[in-house]
Amino acid sequence: MHFPMPWQLILILLIVLLLFGASRLPEMGKSLGAGIRNFKKGLSGEEEEGKDIKKAEDK
């Protein structure tokens, strides 16, 4: 697989900046980070989810 060269990455970033605007980029980054965290929790969180439900039932 071929990794993009630096000038290609800069071009992609400029296109993204033009499409979404500078004010939306931090918001998109935050959403992407939250999505990745939730995905990782989902992969390993089946056991934890059961514990959370059990704790709620005990109260």
C-alpha contacts under 8 A as a table, 3 or more apart, distances in Angstrom:
res1	aa1	res2	aa2	distance
4	P	8	Q	5.85
4	P	9	L	6.40
5	M	8	Q	5.27
5	M	9	L	6.47
6	P	9	L	5.12
6	P	10	I	6.30
7	W	10	I	5.07
7	W	11	L	6.20
8	Q	11	L	5.04
8	Q	12	I	6.23
9	L	12	I	5.09
9	L	13	L	6.17
10	I	13	L	5.09
10	I	14	L	6.17
11	L	14	L	5.14
11	L	15	I	6.28
12	I	15	I	5.16
12	I	16	V	6.25
13	L	16	V	5.10
13	L	17	L	6.09
14	L	17	L	4.97
14	L	18	L	6.17
15	I	18	L	5.10
15	I	19	L	6.14
16	V	19	L	5.12
16	V	20	F	6.05
16	V	21	G	7.71
17	L	20	F	5.52
17	L	21	G	5.06
17	L	22	A	6.03
17	L	25	L	7.53
18	L	21	G	5.54
20	F	23	S	7.98
20	F	24	R	6.09
20	F	25	L	6.98
21	G	24	R	5.76
21	G	25	L	6.82
22	A	25	L	5.52
22	A	26	P	7.87
23	S	26	P	6.85
23	S	27	E	7.66
24	R	27	E	5.24
24	R	28	M	6.16
25	L	28	M	5.05
25	L	29	G	6.13
26	P	29	G	5.01
26	P	30	K	6.13
27	E	30	K	5.16
27	E	31	S	6.24
28	M	31	S	5.07
28	M	32	L	6.07
29	G	32	L	5.05
29	G	33	G	6.13
30	K	33	G	5.14
30	K	34	A	6.19
31	S	34	A	5.12
31	S	35	G	6.11
32	L	35	G	5.06
32	L	36	I	6.26
33	G	36	I	5.17
33	G	37	R	6.23
34	A	37	R	5.11
34	A	38	N	6.12
35	G	38	N	5.13
35	G	39	F	6.08
36	I	39	F	5.02
36	I	40	K	6.21
37	R	40	K	5.18
37	R	41	K	6.16
38	N	41	K	4.99
38	N	42	G	5.99
39	F	42	G	4.96
39	F	43	L	6.32
40	K	43	L	5.18
40	K	44	S	6.52
40	K	45	G	7.94
41	K	44	S	5.35
41	K	45	G	4.93
42	G	45	G	4.94
42	G	46	E	6.71
43	L	46	E	7.21
44	S	47	E	7.31
44	S	48	E	7.90
45	G	48	E	4.91
45	G	49	E	5.88
46	E	49	E	5.19
46	E	50	G	6.57
47	E	50	G	5.33
47	E	51	K	6.56
48	E	51	K	5.04
48	E	52	D	6.25
49	E	52	D	5.12
49	E	53	I	6.31
50	G	53	I	5.20
50	G	54	K	6.17
51	K	54	K	5.06
51	K	55	K	6.16
52	D	55	K	5.16
52	D	56	A	6.30
53	I	56	A	5.14
53	I	57	E	6.28
54	K	57	E	5.14
54	K	58	D	6.30
55	K	58	D	5.18
55	K	59	K	6.64
56	A	59	K	5.49
